[in-house]
Amino acid sequence: MSILIDADTSFIVQGITGREAVNLTRECLDYGAGAKVVGGVTPGRLGRDVHGVPVFDTVAQAVEHHGGPIDGSVVTVPPAFTKDAVFEAIENGIKLIVIVTERIPRRDVAEMVELAGLRGARIIGPNCLGIIVPDVIKMGGIGGPARNAAQAYKPGPIGVISRSGGMTTEMSSTLSAAGLGQSTAVSIGGDAIIGSTYAELMPLFEADEQTQGIVIYTEPGGRMEAELALWVTEQHSRLPIVAFMAGRFMDEMPGMSFGHAGTIVEGKADTAGEKIARLAQAGITVAERIEDIPELIGARIAQGSPA
């Protein structure tokens, strides 16, 4: 099994004629059995194709051509137009939207997330690389070219969630090398506001019979770790979790920013040290090094309980 996507998931690429999107589309088509990319959307490019994928002016045209509902969309349009693209996808019945675009204004992101909630849709991102089910399908640029993704990601029992796209692959590759494959890996994005947090994805992994443990990559800034710790405690999660906290040096360097827009430390509760303590209190193991993760999650699974 998997979460969010599987071999039957159909999706479009909005902004498909852009250079990044052209490469992303090729990567998705080449990976696993080949993703069902049923169309692309770039206004004014109706009638063209990208690697055999037909291009339309609107999402409505793509849905009509497909002859039925389309499951998802990968949004790669420039930040000034992302909100309109996401609204268009949602209003045309698309339920899973992966937003690759970065530097989108916070207000736009908040409005997109609100509309998705009202329409029963889910947003992954923005500023993310997407989702991958090893050897089956990838939706987004996660893992890079198909041959590289095939090396890094292997089928197995570990769910991976990461604020960093690159670290999603780094952690998964480390797990794979140790013989621990992944059920699904999700790059959730590093912005201050995102569509799906750790806690919001946990119920999906919890319900997935294949998933036996979770590995997360996190950073200073924001409240997502506090939400995760609370969810794990209140729901008595069956899944052991191992986390890696980057940017610990920031605790000694007030005012320092770290990578993503979401790593702004606004108070003591946002610091790496406080987050580590909160995670540990919830029974979540915090790894000192990336290379320690496979042994830690393996041991937790062998114990047979998350605590």
N, C-alpha and C positions, 0 to 999 in steps of 0.2 A: 504494500500500500504506500501512500504518500499523502501529503497535504497540498491543498490549493490547486495543483495541476497533476495530470497524468497523461498517458499516451493518447487519450481521446480529446484532450483540450485543444480547442481551436482559438486562434488569436490573430489580430491584425497588428500592424506596425504603423503608428501615426508619425508622419514625418519621414516616411520610408525612403525618399529619394535623397536625403542628406547623406553625407559621406559616412558618418558613424553608423547610421541606420542601415545603410547598404551592407556594411561589414557585419553588423549585428544579425541581420536577416540571414546572411550566408551561414553564420555560425550556428544559428538555431536550426536551419534546414539540414545541416550536415551532422548534427549531434544525435546520437541514439538512433531511433528508427526514423528520425526526421520530424521536426515539429510541424503541426498543421497550421502554417501561416497562410490564412485564406484570403488575405488582401492587405493592401497598404493604402494609406491616405496622405496625399499631399495636394492641397487645392491648386487647380490649374494643370495638373499632370494626369488627368483622366485618360486612360487608354494606353499608358505606358506599362512596363513591367520591370520588376527588380528580381533577378534570378528566377524568373518564371512566375513571380507573384504579381497578380494584377493590381494596378494602382487606380485609386478612385479619388474624386474631389472631396467626397464627404463620407462619414461613417455610415450614414443611411444608405448610400449607394453600395457600400461593401456588404452590409447586412442583406440588402435586397439581392445582390448577386449571389451571396452564399445560400440564400433560400431558407434561412432560419436564423435563430439566435447565435451570436458569436460569444464565446466564453470570456475572452480577455483581450487586452490591448497593451502593447508596449509603446509608451509615449516618449518620443525623442525630439519633440519640437522645441524651439528656443523658449527661454523662460517667459518672455512677454506674452507668448501665445499658449502657454501650457494650460492655464485655467480653462480657456475656451475649448481646447482639445479634449480635456478630461470631462468637462460638462457635456460635450457632444457625445462622447463615448457612453457616459452614464445614461443620458437621455435616450440613447438607442439600445438600451438593455444590456450593455456589457457590465459584467459583475466583478471582474478582476482586472485591475489596472496597475501596471508596473510603470512607474515614472522614473526614467533614467535621468532626465534633465536636472541640473543643479542650478543654484542661485535664483530660485523662484522666490518672489516676495512672500513673506510669512502670511500676510493677509490672504493672498491667493491660495496658499496651501490650506489654511484654516477653512476657507470657503469650499475647497474641493473635498476635504475630509468630511465636512458637515453634509454636503450634498450626497456623498457616497453613503453616509450613515442613513440618511433619509430614504435612499433608494435601494437599500439592501446590497450595496456594492462594497468591495474592499479595495483599498489602495495600498500598494507596497511602494515605499519610497516617500518623497522624491530623493534624488541624488543617491540612487542605488543601482546595483547591477542585476537584480532580479532573482529568479528562483530556478533551482535545478533539482531534478529527480535523477540520480545517477543511472546512466545507461538507457534512460527512457526519453527524457525531454528537458530542454532548458528554455526558459522564457526570459530573454534579456541577454546582456553581455557577460554574464557570470561565467567564470572559468576561461574566457577568451575563446580562441579557435577550437573547433570540436576535438581535434587531436590532443590539445593541452587539457581541455576539460575532462577528457576520457582518462587521462593520466592521474589527474588530481582527485577526481570524484569516483568512488566505488559504491555499489549498493551495500547497504548494511543497516544497523539498528540505531544509529545516532542522528538525532535532529540537530542541525546547526543553525544558529541565528546570530547575525553579526551586524553591527553598525557600520563596519568597514567592508566595502566590496572586496578589496584585495585580501583582507584577512579572512573572509569567508573561505576563499580558496586555500589560503595558507593553513588554516586550521583543518580543513577537510583533507588536504594533502597529507598533513601530519597524521591524522587519524587513519587514512587509507594505508599509509606506509606501515602502520602498526597492525594492520588487519582489521580495522574497525571502519566499516563503510558507513554511508549516510542514507537515511530514509528520504529526507528532503533537506536542502540547505537554502536558507533565505537571507539575502542581503537586504536589510530593512532600511538602510539609508542613515546618513549622519547629520541630517539637519535638525534644527531645534524642534520643528513640528513635523511629524511623519504620520503616515496612514495606519501603520500597524506596528505596535510595540511588542516587546517580549511577552508581556502578560496577555496581550490580545491574541497572540499566536499559540500560546501554551495550550488552550483547550483543544485546538486542532491536533497538536502532537499527542496530547493526552488520549484522544480518541483513536489515534492511529495504532493499530496492533503491532506494526512493524517496529515502531519507535520504542526503544528501551532506555534511552538516556538522552540528555540534552547538553550541548556545549554552546556557550555564548561568548562573544567577544564584545567587551564594553569599554567605555571611556569615561573620564570625568565629565560633569555637566549634565543637567537634566534630571528628571525624576523617574526614568523608566526602571531603574534597578529597584527603587523603593516599591514601585507598583508590582514588579515581579516577586519580590520578597513577600509582599502582602498576599499576593495571589497564591503562591506556593503554600504559605502558612494556612490561609483560610480554606483552600480547596483540598488540602492534604494530598498533594500531587503524588502520583505513583512513580514519577520520573525523577531519577537522580540528575542533578545538574552540576556541571563544572563550568566555572566562569574564568575568563582571563581579563584582568583589568589593565589596560594600557595607560600610559601617562601618569604614573605614580609620582614622577618627578615634579608634577605641577603643584603638589601640596607644599613643596619647598620654594616655589617660585610664583607667588601671587601675581595675578595679572597676565600670566603667560597663557596664550591660546595654543590649542593643540589640534591641528588638522581640520576636523569638520566644524561646521557652523554650530552644531549642537553641543560642542565641548566648552561652552562658556560657563564658568563656575560663578554662580550668582550668590552662593552662600555656603556655609560649612557643610550642609547636607549634600551638596553637589560634588564634594571633593572625593578623590580616589579612596583615601583612608576611610572616610565615613561610609562610602558605598561598600567597600570590602567588608567592613564590620556588619553592616546591615544584611548583606548577602549571607555571610557566615552564620549570623543569628537565625536565618531562615533555613539553615541546613544545606546551603549551597557551598560547595567546595570552590575555593579560589586558588587557581594555579599560579605559581611564581613565574613559571616559564611556559611558553607554548609547547615545548617538547615534553613537558610533564603531563599534558592533558590526556593522552591515550591511556597511560597507566592509571591515572586518577579516575577517569570515567569507567575504565574497565573494572577497577576495584569496586567502585560504587555499584555497578550493575551486578557484579558477583555477590555482593552483600544481599541483594534481593529486596532492598527497600531504600527509599530516598533519604532517610534520616541516618 
